[in-house]
């Protein structure tokens, strides 16, 4: 273990202590999910525990498609706010 490896390990351990959120937003079919999974895989590989979440998957699990569409996340939708809690 040389000095360079020690510095990398030390800085990685300090980064793990601070929780972070990386949010990707953009047009459909532009590679957001692909990039997020690649980034998650890399961060896990270097020792930083990460998870990837897809808000669309969460919305589909919580409610049926006929009950909520894009209005599910609207701040004016009281039923959607109750379901998100």
Backbone as CSV, one residue per row, in Angstrom:
resi,resn,N_x,N_y,N_z,CA_x,CA_y,CA_z,C_x,C_y,C_z
1,UNK,0.859,-1.184,0.000,0.000,0.000,0.000,0.898,1.238,0.000
2,UNK,0.932,1.933,-1.102,1.782,3.121,-1.165,1.012,4.357,-0.718
3,UNK,1.683,5.496,-0.681,1.082,6.732,-0.194,-0.107,7.150,-1.047
4,UNK,-0.004,6.991,-2.368,-1.099,7.377,-3.258,-2.357,6.566,-2.963
5,UNK,-2.206,5.251,-2.784,-3.348,4.396,-2.465,-3.953,4.784,-1.130
6,UNK,-3.121,5.132,-0.168,-3.611,5.525,1.145,-4.448,6.794,1.052
7,UNK,-3.988,7.765,0.261,-4.737,9.009,0.104,-6.082,8.761,-0.555
8,UNK,-6.129,7.882,-1.540,-7.394,7.569,-2.204,-8.343,6.882,-1.231
9,UNK,-7.857,5.914,-0.489,-8.709,5.221,0.472,-9.200,6.175,1.546
10,UNK,-8.327,7.055,2.029,-8.705,7.988,3.074,-9.781,8.956,2.589
11,UNK,-9.633,9.499,1.382,-10.626,10.441,0.872,-11.949,9.741,0.590
12,UNK,-11.904,8.482,0.162,-13.138,7.737,-0.083,-13.890,7.504,1.214
13,UNK,-13.181,7.189,2.284,-13.838,6.948,3.562,-14.509,8.207,4.080
14,UNK,-13.933,9.370,3.861,-14.559,10.609,4.296,-15.790,10.925,3.459
15,UNK,-15.776,10.600,2.184,-16.921,10.865,1.322,-18.113,10.010,1.710
16,UNK,-17.864,8.823,2.227,-18.948,7.911,2.572,-19.766,8.459,3.731
17,UNK,-19.157,9.230,4.597,-19.836,9.730,5.789,-20.888,10.791,5.484
18,UNK,-20.818,11.424,4.343,-21.729,12.507,4.006,-22.775,11.996,3.024
19,UNK,-24.065,12.001,3.403,-25.085,11.546,2.450,-25.256,12.560,1.315
20,UNK,-25.408,12.051,0.112,-25.576,12.886,-1.074,-26.734,12.368,-1.905
21,UNK,-27.323,13.268,-2.674,-28.366,12.904,-3.628,-27.969,13.484,-4.977
22,UNK,-28.008,12.639,-5.986,-27.773,13.090,-7.356,-29.075,12.863,-8.104
23,UNK,-29.687,13.934,-8.561,-30.958,13.842,-9.275,-30.726,14.171,-10.743
24,UNK,-31.268,13.335,-11.611,-31.165,13.569,-13.047,-32.544,13.926,-13.579
25,UNK,-32.609,14.965,-14.376,-33.864,15.391,-14.978,-33.593,15.737,-16.434
26,UNK,-34.593,15.510,-17.264,-34.428,15.842,-18.674,-35.488,15.190,-19.530
27,UNK,-35.321,15.334,-20.813,-36.275,14.788,-21.766,-36.248,13.261,-21.745
28,UNK,-37.372,12.641,-22.128,-37.419,11.174,-22.162,-36.411,10.593,-23.158
29,UNK,-35.945,9.404,-22.857,-35.063,8.620,-23.738,-33.758,9.338,-24.055
30,UNK,-33.168,9.984,-23.070,-31.894,10.673,-23.269,-30.756,10.033,-22.488
31,UNK,-31.018,8.924,-21.783,-29.959,8.196,-21.109,-29.808,8.466,-19.629
32,UNK,-30.809,9.076,-19.009,-30.719,9.374,-17.575,-30.615,8.104,-16.746
33,UNK,-31.433,7.125,-17.020,-31.403,5.868,-16.275,-30.099,5.129,-16.531
34,UNK,-29.649,5.110,-17.758,-28.395,4.442,-18.113,-27.224,5.056,-17.353
35,UNK,-27.120,6.374,-17.391,-26.024,7.069,-16.711,-26.110,6.874,-15.204
36,UNK,-27.315,6.937,-14.646,-27.445,6.791,-13.193,-27.042,5.396,-12.737
37,UNK,-27.384,4.373,-13.502,-26.989,3.011,-13.123,-25.482,2.796,-13.298
38,UNK,-24.906,3.384,-14.328,-23.454,3.293,-14.503,-22.721,4.012,-13.364
39,UNK,-23.203,5.185,-12.985,-22.603,5.931,-11.885,-22.749,5.178,-10.569
40,UNK,-23.913,4.602,-10.341,-24.162,3.807,-9.136,-23.216,2.612,-9.082
41,UNK,-23.058,1.945,-10.204,-22.165,0.783,-10.262,-20.720,1.183,-9.970
42,UNK,-20.275,2.298,-10.539,-18.907,2.762,-10.307,-18.695,3.149,-8.843
43,UNK,-19.624,3.908,-8.276,-19.475,4.330,-6.883,-19.469,3.138,-5.937
44,UNK,-20.303,2.140,-6.203,-20.272,0.919,-5.393,-18.937,0.196,-5.560
45,UNK,-18.386,0.213,-6.757,-17.116,-0.456,-7.036,-15.961,0.174,-6.261
46,UNK,-15.987,1.509,-6.110,-14.905,2.162,-5.364,-15.185,2.210,-3.863
47,UNK,-16.297,1.635,-3.435,-16.552,1.507,-2.004,-17.557,2.462,-1.416
48,UNK,-18.224,3.253,-2.238,-19.250,4.166,-1.743,-20.601,3.514,-1.993
49,UNK,-21.310,3.168,-0.917,-22.595,2.487,-1.057,-23.618,3.438,-1.671
50,UNK,-24.225,3.007,-2.769,-25.213,3.833,-3.458,-26.403,2.988,-3.873
51,UNK,-27.515,3.666,-4.114,-28.727,3.042,-4.633,-29.303,3.969,-5.694
52,UNK,-29.949,3.397,-6.673,-30.614,4.177,-7.712,-32.118,4.005,-7.552
53,UNK,-32.833,5.108,-7.610,-34.284,5.094,-7.486,-34.893,5.736,-8.719
54,UNK,-35.996,5.167,-9.185,-36.725,5.708,-10.322,-38.086,6.159,-9.810
55,UNK,-38.366,7.445,-9.898,-39.615,7.987,-9.372,-40.816,7.421,-10.126
56,UNK,-40.653,7.149,-11.408,-41.748,6.559,-12.184,-42.130,5.185,-11.667
57,UNK,-41.131,4.376,-11.308,-41.422,3.065,-10.715,-42.152,3.218,-9.397
58,UNK,-41.734,4.186,-8.580,-42.392,4.442,-7.295,-43.853,4.826,-7.509
59,UNK,-44.097,5.731,-8.462,-45.467,6.180,-8.736,-46.339,5.015,-9.190
60,UNK,-45.809,4.145,-10.054,-46.595,3.013,-10.545,-46.909,2.015,-9.438
61,UNK,-46.021,1.855,-8.456,-46.285,0.943,-7.342,-47.344,1.493,-6.400
62,UNK,-47.333,2.807,-6.192,-48.228,3.422,-5.212,-49.659,3.498,-5.726
63,UNK,-49.856,3.803,-6.986,-51.219,3.970,-7.484,-51.362,3.346,-8.865
64,UNK,-52.597,3.053,-9.208,-52.858,2.487,-10.530,-52.795,3.593,-11.580
65,UNK,-52.616,3.224,-12.836,-52.406,4.217,-13.893,-53.634,5.080,-14.151
66,UNK,-54.824,4.545,-13.945,-56.004,5.374,-14.192,-56.261,6.359,-13.062
67,UNK,-55.708,6.094,-11.876,-55.921,6.994,-10.745,-54.998,8.206,-10.774
68,UNK,-53.790,8.027,-11.227,-52.861,9.159,-11.200,-51.922,9.112,-12.398
69,UNK,-51.807,10.219,-13.018,-50.871,10.374,-14.129,-49.803,11.374,-13.700
70,UNK,-49.548,12.359,-14.495,-48.526,13.342,-14.149,-48.953,14.224,-12.978
71,UNK,-50.253,14.283,-12.713,-50.751,15.101,-11.607,-50.429,14.506,-10.240
72,UNK,-49.882,13.296,-10.216,-49.547,12.639,-8.951,-48.588,13.495,-8.123
73,UNK,-47.659,14.206,-8.757,-46.666,15.003,-8.047,-47.030,16.482,-7.968
74,UNK,-48.219,16.841,-8.391,-48.637,18.235,-8.328,-48.819,18.668,-6.871
75,UNK,-48.335,19.846,-6.497,-48.521,20.308,-5.119,-49.980,20.612,-4.791
76,UNK,-50.821,20.756,-5.809,-52.238,21.041,-5.591,-53.074,19.774,-5.469
77,UNK,-52.492,18.627,-5.714,-53.195,17.348,-5.651,-53.122,16.814,-4.220
78,UNK,-54.194,17.000,-3.457,-54.202,16.586,-2.045,-54.194,15.069,-1.904
79,UNK,-54.894,14.356,-2.779,-54.895,12.895,-2.730,-53.500,12.352,-3.055
80,UNK,-52.848,12.934,-4.044,-51.489,12.518,-4.388,-50.513,12.776,-3.248
81,UNK,-50.679,13.914,-2.578,-49.804,14.226,-1.435,-50.008,13.219,-0.316
82,UNK,-51.246,12.825,-0.094,-51.535,11.839,0.958,-50.932,10.484,0.598
83,UNK,-51.002,10.093,-0.678,-50.442,8.811,-1.114,-48.917,8.816,-1.041
84,UNK,-48.283,9.970,-1.296,-46.828,10.054,-1.239,-46.308,9.956,0.183
85,UNK,-47.109,10.340,1.160,-46.680,10.267,2.560,-46.784,8.865,3.026
